[in-house]
Amino acid sequence: MKAKRLSKAQRLSSTTINTLPQTIIENILCLLPIQEAARTSILSKEWRYKWTTIPKLKFGSSTLSKGKNKEKLPSDIASARKNMDERCKLFNAIHHVLLMRQGPIHEFTFHTIGTYHCFELDQIIFRLSRNHAVKKLKLAFNRLTFSYKLPLCAFSMHQLTDLDLRNVDIDHQPIFSGFGSLRSLCLYYVKISTKALLHLLSSCPSLKRFTLLGFIGCKDCTIVELFECLPVIEHLTIYGGTPQPWLVPDSVPNELPTSLIHLKYFCFNRLYFGDDHGLIFLLILIKCSPNLEKIELDIAKGIGDDNETWFGILEENSDVRLEHLKELEIHYFRNLNHEMELVTVILARSPKLKKVIIHSLVEKDEESDMLKILLQAPRASPVEIVVRSMID
């Protein structure tokens, strides 16, 4: 008996997106904004509820469709009405999506640049805290308006592996038990006491990636205490900026703190040359990180070249070596004496260094002279030096 031949339409339908596995379809829908993913429900009966199973949800100001308000009102009244309308629409959309959910939520992102308060978000986080499948949580707010106060129920999300908080207020007493599964923590301009920060870090024994940008209350906290809370850290980013005494003790300790044997990458954002705190912190970290492979430095702008204590500190720490450093990258390099000295010291003490990338703020004619000096400096290994101009 001859096999029935498929029609052209049947052959085409067998190769359409409908034949893809559900996991592939979910990955495709996750790449779309949530409102666009929801609109796929009109494609066919098979697609009506596919969007309700995507594991990644992202909400924010862009979630809302932009409408035109033809009514002319005083600016303050119009702004207040606009904020209220946006808030209602946004949280109605979130509640609707959560109501339609048919699968676990693995990632939840909320990002807004609006000026309205988001007290309704407390209910959302409470609902998420009852969902043990949530692995990644990101809450980001506009720094110029206000910071969102994180509800205590967020600390019951023990399955979290990634937590990203931006302009969030954590003013709870350090009574929470922490996140035993957390691998990555980003605190960007988060309002938190030093005591609460240390308690939070010490309650995350699996933390491998930590980013701290902004200013933390400076009381009873030292570099020793900070390192002791990061026993398995591999990727560390610290904000420098203006002097932060909590970063370092009054003097370099004779006995170094716990060794950061797992640390492979360190980024010092806005390294401050106005005092010796930043350099001491950097040198202590290098001493404690025998397996460090990459250092990235972002030099603070507008700092003069008049701090001679830098050179004395470098001489006092002549034993500092970077046995496993492979790459050094510096941003906002202005070819000042202390900057050049720091680079030449690293070149001379890094036997496995392969590449140095300098993003400079000097003029083109000065770049060649700067590169010539660096190429002639003593080096512990053959290294490629790349200079990239940041001047338009």
C-alpha positions, 0 to 999 in steps of 0.5 A: 500500500502506497504511503499517503502523500502530504500536501504542500500545506501539510509539509510547510506546517510541519516545518513551522515554529509550531513544531519547535519544542516548548523550551525553545519557544519559551526562550524566544518569548523571553527575548520579547518585551512582556507585552509583545509576548502576550500579543502572540496569544492571537496567533492561533489556538495553540499559541493562546497560552504559550506566553503564560509559561515563560519563566522570565518576567520583566516589567518597567516603564517601557511595559506601558504603551505610550498614549497622548494626553490631549487635555491641557492641565497645569504642569503639577496636576498633569504630572501627578495624574500621569504618575498615578495613571502609569502606576495603576496601569503598570501594577494592573499589568503585573497582577494580570500576568501573575494571575495568568501564570501557568508555570514557575517564575525563575527570574523577575525584574522590575525597573522604573524611572518614574517618580511615583512610589511603588508601595504596591510592589510589596504585594508582588514581592510577597507573592514571589516569596511564596514561589520557591522557584524564583532564582533571580530578582532585580529591583531598580529605581531612579536614584534622583527620586527616591529609594524603595524600601525592601520588605522583610518578606524578600529575605524569605526567598531562600532559593535566590541565586542572583539578587540585584538591588538598585536605589533600594533601602534596606533599613531592617535590623540584621535579623534575617537569615540570609540567602544560602543559595545566593551566588551573585549580589549587586548593591547599587546605591543601596541604603544599608547600615554597615552592620546590616551589610556585614550580616547580609554578606556573612549569611550568603556562604556561597556568594561568588560575585559581589558588586558594591557601588555607592556609599555605606554607613562608615561605622565599625567596619574594616577591610578585614571584616569585609574580606572575612565575609567573602570566603569564596568570592571570585568576582569583586567590584568595589566603588571608591570615589571620595574617601571611605575610611570603612574600606581600610583600617587606620594602617596596613595590618601586620597580619593579613586578613583571610586569603581570597584564594578564589578571587579571579577578577577585581574592579575598583570603580573610581579609584581615588588618588586624593588620599591613601585609602584607595591604594592601601585597599588595593594593595591589601586586596592584591596581597590577599588574592594569590590567584587574581587574574584580572584587575580593572581600575576606573580612576576618579576624575578631577583628582590632582597629582599632589599626593606624594604618600602614594610613592612611599606606600608603593615602596613600603609594599615592594613585596607585593607580587601578582603571580597569576595576573593576566590582564590589567585594564585602566579607564580615565588614565591621564598620564599623571605621575602616580598613575604611571608609577602604579602601572610600572609597578604592576608591569614589574611584578606580574610574571604572567601578565599578557595584556594591558589596556589603557583608556586614556584622556590624553591628547594623541601626540602625548599618547605616543610618548606615554606608550613609549615610556611604558614599553621601556619600563621593566617588565616581568613578562612579555606583555601587549600594551594597548592605548585607546583614546577616550577623547572624541 
